[in-house]
Amino acid sequence: MTSFTVSRRRFIQTAGAASVLAPTAVKGYSGAEMAPMGSLQAPQVGMSKWELDTPSLCVDLHALEANLTTMQRTVSTNGIASRPHAKTHKCPAIARLQLEAGAVGICTAKISEAVAMFAHGIEQLLMTTTNVTPFKIERAMSLRKSCAGFIQATDTPENARLLSEAAQAAGVVADVVVDVDSGGHRTGITPGQPALALAQLIDELPGLRLRGLLCYDGGSQHVKGFEARRTRTLERLSPATETKLLMDRSGLNTEIFSGGGTGTYNIDHETAGLTDVQVGSYVFMDAQYLSIGGASNDEVYSDFEPSLTILATVLNAQYEGRATTDAGAKACTINQPWPIVKGETGMIYRSGSDEFGSIRYQDSSRIYGVGDKLELIVSHCDPVVNLYNEMYAVRGDVVEAVWPIAARGLST
């Protein structure tokens, strides 16, 4: 096994603006480049993170590197690959690091995310949500015309026919996977014969090329207790495995059988035929995942390190047993469990107010004063990232890069 090490030079690279037709190299913002962007005191690369204005979104590079290494080492040992989901970080710089670590591609939830990723140089893309409106279908075909590595999902015969018509009109051959329902009835076609019939239709329709199938069971990812999670995910993916076998026997292409996630990354290889896992939150971790327990610890999911934090400042500390910060719902969301004050004990943090967060002390490890800064482990990383325009890549206490969150707000 080889460990994954990222050079300092690579970590300070990130994505610059580009059109969808002209991918560019990933680069970072220097302090000088940030200066004219409207900040009265622009953050400087090389400054202490504790000098950043707040609330700020920070990612610890040591923890991020360790998480990339752990994931790649585990999936490689288990004989499968990773195809990380960009909906977690929405950041081309991190997507690039995932690919360099060994990922076979990047997933996106929406066509707008896929366009943004490609515009910033990410070319191996699997969109896991079906495009159903004429605008989205046309946009997907336009992307396919420029991006040879773009694959999209479908889950109905009607949609497959629409994709076929649009592909022919655009003069492209669109790569398609069948989205198979894992039992949650959120998306995907019924496994077994309905899914097989759809795959056969795709294989016959002009303008489409069948690449395989995907089956994501989101409900399994946060099941508490490793053995309970293992039992649940293997049961829920079993019908998809049977579907793949039906497709194989029919001579259909099943080179892709994608599914799984951060909560089941070390379980999914037990699903026969699965090729890759659609992991997302592992790069950052959050309070939701930390509470599900792992193979070695039933109480805490310690496989990955929390790398993403919100830096906040105490605004009011004059009342006994509590303090108020500047990181409320607009900085943290109102997802639960609530954010965790990093490195401290005996504190309960809540971000229920729009602008303000609150700390309640319960035999706490320390008391904060006005102007003090603290770090919060986020509640749920995906929606938190979507609140910020950039994140500060920090090594130790020093800001090493400013990474634009290029797909922030792109939910269409």
N, C-alpha and C positions, 0 to 999 in steps of 0.2 A: 504494500500500500504506500502511496505517496501522499504527503500532506499538501494542502493547497496554500501557497503563500502569495500574497499580492504585494507588489512593490509600492513604495510610497508614490512613485511617479504615476503608476496606474490609478491609485486611489484618488489622486487629485484631478483626474480626468472626469468630465461629465458632458452633458449634452447641450449643444448650442441650438439656436433656432435654425430651421431649415424647412423647405417645402416637402410635401410628400413624395415628389418626384426626384428629389436630390438628397439622398442620405448623406449625412456628414459625420465626421469623427466626433466622438464624445469628448467634451472639454469642460473645464470648470470655470467658475467666475473668480477672478482675483479680486482683492480688495479694491484695486483701482477701477475695475470694471463695475463693481457694485456701487461705487460712489455716486454716479449720476442717476441711479435708479430711484431716487426719491427719498432715501433715508438721510436724516440730518446727521447721523453718526454711523456711517456704513460699516458693517462688520468687516474686519480685516482678517485675512488668512494669517495665522500665526499668533493671533490674540488668544487670551484665555477664554474658555467658554463661559466663565463666571462673569465676564465683562459684557456678554451679549445682552441686548435688550430683550425683554420678556413680554409675553410668553414666546419661547423659541422651541423649535423641534430639533433635537440633536440625535445623532446616531454615533454610537461608540464603535470605532473601527476595529479595535481589538476583538470585541464581542462579535461584530459582524463577520470578521474573518474566521473566527472559531466556528460560527454557525454554518458558514459556507463549507468549511472543511468537514464538519461532522456530517452534514447531509450528503455530500458527495462521496465520502468514505463509506457511509452506510449503504447507500443505494448501489454503489459499485460492488461492494462485498456481496450484496443480495442479488446481484445479476440483473438489475433493472436500471432505469435512468431517471433523471429529474427533468421536469418541464415546468419550472416555477411560474406562478401566477403574478403578473404585473399589477393586478388590482390591489395587491397589498401595498406596494411601495410607489407605484405610478412614476417611477424614477428611472430614466434610461441608464444612468450611471450604474445603478444597482443591477439592472438587467444585464448590462455588459459584464459585470463581475460574475454573475451567475453563469453566463455562457462560458466565460473564461475558466470557471471552476469545473466545467464539464457538462453543464445542462445541454440537452439536445434541442431546446427551443424555449420560447417564452409564451405563456398563455395570456390572453386578455379576455375580459368579460364583455367588453363593448367594442363596436367597430371604431369609435372615436379613440379609444385607448390604443387599438392596433395601428391606426393612422399615426398617432403621436409617436409610438415606439418606432415605427418604420422611418418616420421623418428624422429621427435621431439615431439612425444607423442600426436598429435591431431588425433583422431580416428573417429570422425563423420564428413565425408567429402562428399560434393556434387559437382562434377565437372560439370560446366554449359556449357562447350563447347564440341561439338561432336568430338570424336577421329576417324579419317578417314584413317590414314595410317597404314599399318601392324605393324610398330614398335610401334606406340602409342597404338594401340589396344592391342598388346601383353603386353606392359608395364602396361596398365590399368588392364589387367587380372592378371598379377603378383601382382600388388598392392591389388587387390580384394582377392587374395589368403591369403594375410597376414592381410588385414584390412577388418573386417566384416562390418564396417560402411561406406564403400565406395560405392557411387552411381554415375552413369554417365548418360549423356544425349545422346539422338539420335534424328535425325529428318528426316530420310528416311528409307523406307523398306530395301533398299540395305544395308545400314549401320547396321540395326538391324540384318540382316542375318549374316553379317560379325562378329558382336559381339557374336551372338549365336555360330558360328563355333569356334571362339577363346575361348569362355567360356568352351565349351565342351572339346576342346583340352587341356585346362589348368586344367580341372577337378573342375571347380567352377560354382556356380550359380551367375550370375552378376545382381546386382540391377540396374534398368534402369528407367529413366523418359523420357517422350516425351517432346521435346522442341517445343513449339508452337510459331509461328511467331506473333508478336504483331502489325504487319503492316509495320515495317521498312524494311522488306525483307533482313535483315542482316543474321540471322540464324533462324532456326525453320521451321516446316512444316505448311502448310496452316491450319488454324483452321477449325473446323467443321468435315465433313465426312473424308477428308484426314487424319486428326489427329486421328480420331476415328479408322480408318482402320489400322493405324500404331500401335495404342495401342492394338488393337485386335491381330495383328500379333505378337507383343512382348509377349502377354499373352499366345500365342500358341507355340512359339519357344522354343526348349529345351535349357537349360543353361541360360535362362533369367527370371527375375522376375520383373514384372511391379510394380512400386511404386507410379506412378502418373504422374504429368506434371509440367512444369515450363513455364513461359511467362514473359520475362523481356523487358520492354519498356524503353530503355535508353534515347530515345528522349524526354520523358516526364520529366526527372529528373531536367533539367535546364530551363524549361519553366518559364519565369519571371511572377510573380504575382501568388498568391496562388490559386485564383479562376480559372484562366486560366489553371494552372497546374492541378488542380483537374478535371476540365472538360475534358482535354485532356487524362489524365491517365485512367479515368473511361471509356471513350469511347474506348480507345485502348485495354483495358483488357476485355471488354464485350464479344468479340468472344471467348476468352479463357474460360470465365465462361460458355458459351454455350457448349463449347467442353467438359468441365468437366461434365456437366449435361448429355451429350450424353454418356460419359464413365460410369457415375453412372447408367444410365438406362440399359446399357449393362452388368452390373454386374462387371465392371472392378475396380481395386484398384485405388483410388484417394486419398490416405492418405496424399500425398504431392501435394500441389498446390502452388508453390513458385514463387515469382516475386517481383516487386516493388524495391524501393531503398531509398537512403537518402533524395532525394527531395520530395518523395511522402509517406514517412513512416507513416505520420498521415492522409493519404488519402486511402491507399491501403486496409485497413480493410473494406471499403465500397464495394469492389469487392467481390461479393458473393462467398463463398467457399475458398477464399484464406487462406492458412495456415500460411505462413511466408514471411517475407520481406528480400531480399538479399541486405541489407544495407552495405555500405562500408565506404564512406568518412566521415560519422558522427563522427568517432573516432578522426579525425584530423581537418576537415574542411579546406577550402582553398578559394582563391580569387574568383574562379568561382562560388562556392556555395554561398558565402556571398552576391553576387549581385542579387540573384534570388528573394529575398523577401519571407516572411513567412506569416503565418495566422494572426500574430499580427503586422506585419510591412511590408508594401508593398515594401520598398526599401532595407531592409537588412534582410538576413536570420539569425536570432539570436537564433534559437532553440538550437544550439550547439556552443560550444566555440572553437575558433581556438587553438588547442593544439600543432600543428606541426610548427616549425620554423626552418629557416636556420640562424645560427650565422655567421656573416660576419665581416671582418675587412676593415677599410678605408685605402687605399694604397696611394692615392693622393688627396690633398685638396687645391692645390695652385692656382686653377683657380676659378674665381668668378662665383658663381651661380651653382656650380657643385662639385661632388666628385666622386672618383672611388673606387670600392671595389674589393675584391678577389672572389666574388660570381657571376660568369657569367653563360653562358648556361650549362656548365658542372656541375654546382652546383645547378642550378635552373630550367633548361630546358628553352625553348623559348615559352612555352604555354602562352596564354593570357586569361584574363587580367594579367598584369605583377604582380610580387610579391608586397606586401604592406609592407612598413616599419612600424613595430609594435610600437604602442604607440606614433607615431608622425603624424603631419599634414603638409600640404603644400609641400609634397615631391612626386616626380615621380621617381620610380625605374624601370630600364630596365636591362634585362640580355641577350641582344642580342649578345654580344661578347662572344667568347668561354671561356676566362679566367676571364673576368672583367665584373662587374656590374657598372651601373652608377646611380648616384642620381642627379636629377635636383631640385633646390630649387625654390619654388613659394610661397613667403610669409610663409616660413617654421617655424615650432615650435622651431627649433634649427639648428645649423651649426656644422658639424662634422669636427674633425681634424684627421690628420694621426695617425693611431694606435687605433682610437676609434672603438668600436665594436657595432653592431646593430643586431636586429633580423628582419627577413623577414617572413611574412605570405606567404606561398607558393602559386604559381599560381594554380597548379592542383596536388594534393597530390600523386596520383598513380605513374605517371612517375618520380616525384621527389624522392620518396622513392627508386625507382629502380636504382638511381644513387649512393647510399651509401651502405657500408658494414655493418654499425651499426648505431644505434641512441642512443643518450644519454637521459636517463629517468631522468628528473629533477623535484625536488620538491622545490618550492621557487627558490632560485638561486643555489641550491646544487645538484650536480650529485649524484643520488641515485643508478643508475645501468647503465650498458652498454648492450644494447640489440642487438644481432646479427640479421641482416635482412637475414635470412637463405634462402629465396627464391629469393633473389636479382639476377637478370639476368636470372632467369629460365622462359623463354618464350616459351619453346618447349612443 
